[in-house]
Amino acid sequence: MTLCSDEEMAQLLAAMHADTPDELGFAERLIEAYPEDARLHFLRGSMLAGSGRPIEAHASLSRAVALAPDFALARFQLGFFELTSGEAPRALATWEPLDALPSDHYLVHFVRGLRHLIQDHFGEAIRELTEGIAANEENPPLNHDMRLIIDECSRLAGDGAAPAKPADEEASATSFLLDQLGRGTTH
């Protein structure tokens, strides 16, 4: 199996961070050259989800997990996608292998929090997600996304007032998925 070079991966990540118009095309060209590189499928899936193309995003995230079953972040995001698509049992099954990670791993906390969310245990969900954020130094953008979920849990558990969202905030893949959560698709 041939993986794309570190240089090519850095170029793709730079294109994504700069929000270049052809970032998705660049990812697709890299996938053509390196079809077995799970990281590329994961990144493509993330871009597609952020662009509001959920069917294609799901296919890319699924492919990433099929290629690299131990790719924990891809597995987490695939399960999250399934959860917010109204497929909680499927999400739970997707996340099961993550239970083998150390109990203090940020993804384990995030999964436990989302499991609580499925059961409408908002306080426990907030606690686990908060602990996951504290443990996560590897993926700061995911912390932002988990804070959005905490805000939604607080709203659902509290007075019903949604937290203000900055008008210029761009939609991440998770914020797109959160929109689905807000529509009550977790049950």
C-alpha positions in Angstrom: 0.0 0.0 0.0 1.4 3.3 -1.1 0.5 6.4 1.0 0.8 10.0 -0.2 4.0 11.8 0.9 4.2 14.0 3.9 4.7 16.9 1.5 1.5 16.2 -0.4 -0.4 15.7 2.8 0.9 19.1 4.0 -0.2 20.7 0.8 -3.7 19.3 1.1 -3.9 20.4 4.8 -2.7 23.9 3.8 -5.3 24.0 1.0 -8.0 23.0 3.5 -6.9 25.6 6.1 -6.7 28.3 3.4 -10.1 27.2 2.1 -8.9 27.2 -1.5 -11.5 26.7 -4.2 -10.0 23.4 -5.5 -9.3 21.7 -2.1 -11.8 19.0 -2.8 -10.5 18.5 -6.3 -6.9 18.3 -4.9 -8.0 15.6 -2.4 -9.7 13.6 -5.2 -6.6 13.8 -7.3 -4.5 12.5 -4.4 -7.1 9.7 -3.9 -6.7 8.7 -7.5 -3.0 8.4 -7.0 -3.2 6.8 -3.6 -6.5 5.0 -3.4 -5.6 3.0 -0.3 -4.6 6.0 1.9 -7.3 6.2 4.5 -6.2 9.7 5.6 -7.2 11.1 2.2 -10.6 9.5 2.3 -11.1 10.8 5.8 -10.2 14.4 4.8 -12.4 14.2 1.7 -15.3 13.0 3.9 -14.7 15.9 6.3 -14.7 18.4 3.4 -17.9 16.9 1.9 -19.7 17.0 5.2 -18.7 20.6 5.7 -20.0 21.3 2.2 -23.4 19.8 3.0 -22.9 16.7 0.9 -23.7 14.0 3.5 -24.2 11.0 1.2 -20.8 11.4 -0.3 -19.2 12.3 3.0 -20.6 9.1 4.6 -19.1 7.0 1.8 -15.7 8.6 2.2 -15.6 8.3 6.0 -16.8 4.6 5.6 -14.0 4.0 3.1 -11.4 5.5 5.5 -12.5 3.2 8.3 -12.7 0.1 6.0 -9.1 0.8 4.9 -7.8 1.5 8.4 -10.1 0.0 11.1 -7.7 1.4 13.8 -7.9 5.0 12.5 -9.6 6.2 15.7 -10.4 9.7 14.6 -12.0 8.5 11.3 -14.0 5.9 13.3 -15.2 8.5 15.7 -16.3 10.9 13.0 -18.0 8.1 11.0 -20.0 7.2 14.2 -20.8 10.8 14.9 -22.1 11.2 11.3 -24.2 8.1 11.7 -25.6 9.4 15.0 -26.6 12.7 13.6 -28.1 10.9 10.6 -30.6 9.2 12.9 -28.7 5.9 13.1 -27.8 5.7 16.7 -27.5 1.9 16.8 -25.2 2.0 13.8 -23.1 4.8 15.5 -22.8 2.7 18.7 -21.6 -0.3 16.7 -19.1 1.9 14.8 -17.7 3.3 18.1 -17.4 0.0 19.9 -13.7 -0.6 18.9 -12.8 2.8 20.4 -13.6 1.3 23.8 -10.2 -0.5 23.5 -8.4 2.9 23.7 -7.1 4.0 27.2 -10.0 5.1 29.4 -8.6 8.6 29.6 -8.3 9.1 25.8 -10.2 12.1 24.6 -12.1 10.1 22.0 -13.3 7.7 24.7 -14.7 10.6 26.7 -16.3 12.0 23.6 -18.0 8.6 22.8 -19.2 8.2 26.3 -20.6 11.7 26.2 -22.4 11.0 23.0 -23.7 7.7 24.3 -25.2 9.7 27.2 -26.6 12.2 24.8 -28.4 9.4 22.9 -30.2 8.6 26.2 -31.0 12.3 26.9 -28.7 12.3 29.9 -27.5 15.8 29.2 -25.6 16.4 32.5 -23.5 13.2 32.0 -23.0 14.1 28.3 -21.7 17.5 29.2 -19.4 16.1 31.9 -17.8 13.5 29.6 -17.5 15.9 26.7 -15.9 18.5 29.0 -13.4 15.8 30.2 -12.6 14.9 26.6 -11.9 18.5 25.7 -9.5 18.8 28.7 -7.7 15.6 27.6 -7.6 16.5 23.9 -4.3 18.3 22.9 -4.1 16.4 19.6 -7.1 17.9 17.7 -8.1 21.4 18.9 -10.7 21.9 16.1 -12.6 18.9 17.5 -12.7 20.6 20.9 -14.5 23.5 19.3 -17.0 21.1 17.8 -17.6 19.3 21.1 -18.2 22.7 22.7 -21.0 23.2 20.2 -22.5 19.9 21.4 -22.1 21.0 25.0 -23.9 24.2 24.2 -26.7 22.2 22.5 -26.9 19.9 25.5 -27.1 22.9 27.9 -29.9 24.4 25.7 -31.8 21.1 25.7 -31.4 20.6 29.4 -32.0 24.2 30.3 -34.2 27.1 29.4 -34.3 26.4 25.7 -32.3 29.4 24.7 -29.7 28.6 22.0 -26.3 30.1 22.5 -25.4 32.8 20.1 -23.4 31.7 17.1 -21.1 34.3 15.4 -22.4 35.2 12.0 -19.1 34.8 10.3 -18.4 31.3 11.8 -17.8 28.8 9.0 -19.5 25.5 9.1 -17.3 22.6 10.1 -18.3 19.1 9.3 -19.4 18.7 12.9 -21.4 21.9 12.9 -23.2 20.7 9.8 -23.9 17.4 11.6 -25.0 19.4 14.7 -27.7 21.0 12.6 -29.0 17.6 12.1 -28.8 16.9 15.9 -30.8 20.1 16.6 -33.6 18.7 14.3 -34.0 15.7 16.7 -32.5 13.0 14.6 -30.8 11.2 17.5 -33.8 9.0 18.4 
